[in-house]
């Protein structure tokens, strides 16, 4: 519920991600619709990096939506 009592609609957000192999493992980034990096990191294995991406994407509606409110 919004402050004025009306219900707010959740804005649909499109995200993309990349995984790149580096000397020490895998670098990952998640991008918003404008190509801005909204999350990223590096992990020793591809599986761990992919899991980090998936956690970020599943958390995105709450975290990115909150960042855009206001």
N, C-alpha and C positions, 0 to 999 in steps of 0.2 A: 504494500500500500504506500502510495505517495503521501507526503505530509498533508496535502489538502484532502485526503480521503479517497481520491481516485486511485484506481489500480494502474501501475506502470506496466507497459509491455516490455518484455526483455528484447533488447535489440539483437538481431541475429548477426553474429560476427563470423566472417570467413577468415580462416588462417591457413597458412602454408608452412612447410618445414623443409629443412635440408639436413642431410647427413654427409659429412665429408671426412675421408680418411686423412689422418695426420700422422706424423712420426710416432707420437705417443698414444695413438688410439683413434678415437672418432670425435669430431666436433659437430655439434648440432645447434641449429637455430630455428626459432619459430617466428614467423613474420605475420603482420596484420595485412589488411587489404591494401594499405598504402606502401607496403614493402618495408615497413619499419620493423626492426628486430624487437620483439616483445619479451623474448626469453632465449637463453642460450647456455651452452656449457661444453665441456669436453669430458669424455669418459674413456676408460681403457679398452672397452670392448664395444662392438656394434650393438650387441643385445642390450647392454646397459644404457647406451646412448638412445636406442629406440624406445626403451622403457621410460626414459626421462622425457622424451618427446611426447609419448602417449599420456604420461601423467600431466604434463603441461597442457596438452590439448583438452583433456577431460576437466581440468580446473579452470580453463580459459573463460567459460561463460560467467563464472562468478568473479574472477579476478579482473578480467578485462572490462566486463560490464561495470564493475564498481569504479574502475579508473575513469570511465567516461561520464559517470554521473556527476552533475554539478556544473 
